[in-house]
């Protein structure tokens, strides 16, 4: 059985990004890769801390492996670009939100298990939870530069909208790693 080749995966995603239906074509590449999550896990390694292992970053495509600590929560946020998420270990629970005249309101939820792929449109708002007592790992692909996008997050208690960026996201991951150390 062939292993997960990070460089080939990135090259396949870059090639797919040039297709007419770029999101659909990239999703096919991700779906194929995630179809055997254990191969991706061996290629990426067992997660040991929260973080983002950046595989590719350009103005038109960002690919990284995101890992969530046990019971980690990410507050509601948007991406301002399409996104694809494929889980290779653990589980990711999503609540989907919608901005309304009355503020942010929950509109649905889903659970992503190993081997699942989710598609989020440009205007998607979601919060993420790893409900497990072990790490979760997923390949995240964005149709733009994730780290240089005009994005927002919402306070988990007040649901007040505020700007966010890559530095704030990295700080959340660092705080989760510290939380894990003291448990």
C-alpha positions in Angstrom: 0.0 0.0 0.0 1.4 3.4 -1.0 1.9 6.0 1.7 0.7 9.6 1.9 3.1 11.7 -0.1 2.7 15.3 1.2 4.4 16.8 -1.8 2.4 14.9 -4.3 -0.8 15.7 -2.5 0.0 19.4 -2.6 0.9 19.2 -6.3 -2.4 17.4 -7.0 -4.3 20.2 -5.2 -2.5 22.9 -7.0 -3.3 21.3 -10.3 -6.9 20.8 -9.3 -7.1 24.5 -8.3 -6.7 25.4 -12.0 -9.9 23.5 -13.0 -13.1 25.4 -13.9 -14.8 24.0 -10.7 -11.7 24.4 -8.6 -13.4 23.7 -5.3 -14.9 20.5 -6.6 -11.7 19.4 -8.2 -9.7 20.0 -5.0 -12.4 18.2 -3.0 -11.9 15.1 -5.2 -8.2 15.2 -4.4 -8.9 15.5 -0.7 -11.6 12.8 -0.8 -9.3 10.4 -2.5 -6.5 11.0 0.0 -8.8 10.8 3.1 -10.5 7.6 1.8 -7.9 5.7 3.9 -7.4 7.8 7.0 -4.8 5.5 8.4 -2.4 6.1 5.5 -2.7 9.9 6.0 -2.1 9.5 9.7 1.0 7.5 9.1 2.2 10.1 6.6 1.4 13.1 8.9 2.3 11.4 12.2 0.2 11.0 15.3 -0.8 14.4 16.7 0.8 15.4 20.0 -0.2 19.0 20.3 -2.6 21.6 18.8 -1.2 23.3 15.8 -1.1 23.9 12.0 1.4 22.1 9.9 1.5 24.3 6.8 1.9 22.2 3.6 1.3 25.0 1.1 0.5 28.7 1.2 -0.1 31.0 -1.8 -2.6 33.8 -2.7 -4.9 31.2 -4.2 -4.5 28.1 -2.0 -3.6 27.3 1.6 -3.2 23.7 2.8 -2.4 22.6 6.3 -2.9 19.8 8.7 -4.7 21.1 11.8 -4.6 19.2 15.0 -7.0 19.8 17.9 -6.2 18.9 21.5 -8.6 16.6 23.4 -11.9 18.6 24.0 -10.6 21.7 22.2 -13.1 24.3 21.1 -12.8 27.0 18.4 -15.2 29.9 18.7 -17.5 30.8 15.8 -15.5 32.1 12.9 -15.6 32.6 9.1 -12.9 32.1 6.5 -14.0 34.6 3.8 -13.2 31.9 1.2 -14.3 28.3 0.4 -12.8 25.6 2.7 -12.5 21.8 2.7 -11.9 19.7 5.7 -10.9 16.1 5.7 -10.5 14.2 9.0 -7.7 11.6 9.2 -7.9 10.9 12.9 -10.4 11.6 15.7 -13.6 13.6 15.2 -14.6 17.2 14.6 -18.0 18.5 15.6 -19.2 21.7 13.8 -22.0 24.1 14.7 -23.0 26.3 11.7 -24.1 29.8 12.3 -25.9 32.5 10.3 -25.7 36.3 10.8 -29.2 37.7 11.1 -30.8 41.0 12.0 -31.0 39.6 15.6 -27.3 38.6 15.7 -25.6 35.3 15.2 -27.9 32.3 15.3 -27.1 28.6 15.2 -28.5 27.0 12.0 -27.2 23.4 12.0 -24.5 21.0 13.0 -22.5 18.0 11.7 -20.0 15.6 13.0 -17.0 14.7 10.9 -15.5 11.3 11.5 -12.3 9.7 10.2 -12.5 9.6 6.4 -15.2 12.4 6.2 -14.8 15.5 4.0 -16.8 18.7 4.6 -17.3 21.6 2.1 -17.8 25.1 3.5 -18.8 28.0 1.2 -17.2 31.4 1.2 -19.8 32.8 3.6 -19.8 29.8 6.1 -19.6 30.6 9.8 -18.8 27.6 12.1 -17.5 26.7 15.5 -15.5 23.6 16.0 -15.2 21.1 18.9 -13.1 18.0 19.3 -15.3 16.1 21.7 -12.9 13.2 22.2 -10.3 12.5 24.9 -7.7 12.2 22.2 -6.3 14.4 19.5 -8.1 15.1 16.2 -6.2 15.7 12.9 -7.6 17.0 9.6 -6.3 18.3 6.3 -7.7 21.8 5.8 -7.7 23.4 2.3 -8.7 27.0 1.6 -9.4 28.8 -1.7 -7.0 31.6 -0.9 -4.4 32.8 1.6 -5.9 31.7 4.9 -3.4 33.7 6.9 -3.9 37.0 5.0 -7.7 37.0 4.7 -10.2 39.5 6.1 -11.9 37.2 8.6 -14.0 37.4 11.7 -14.6 35.5 14.9 -17.5 35.8 17.4 -17.1 35.8 21.2 -18.5 32.4 22.4 -20.6 34.0 25.2 -21.8 37.3 23.7 -21.6 36.3 20.0 -20.1 39.8 19.4 -18.3 40.0 16.1 -14.6 40.9 16.0 -11.8 40.7 13.5 -9.4 37.8 13.6 -6.2 36.8 11.8 -3.5 34.1 11.7 -1.8 35.5 14.8 -4.9 35.2 16.9 -5.6 31.7 15.7 -2.0 30.6 16.5 -2.5 32.1 20.0 -5.6 30.0 20.5 -3.6 26.9 19.6 -0.8 27.9 22.0 -3.3 28.4 24.8 -4.8 24.9 24.1 -1.3 23.4 24.4 -0.8 25.1 27.7 -4.2 23.9 28.9 -3.3 20.4 28.0 0.0 20.6 30.0 -1.8 21.5 33.3 -4.4 18.8 33.1 
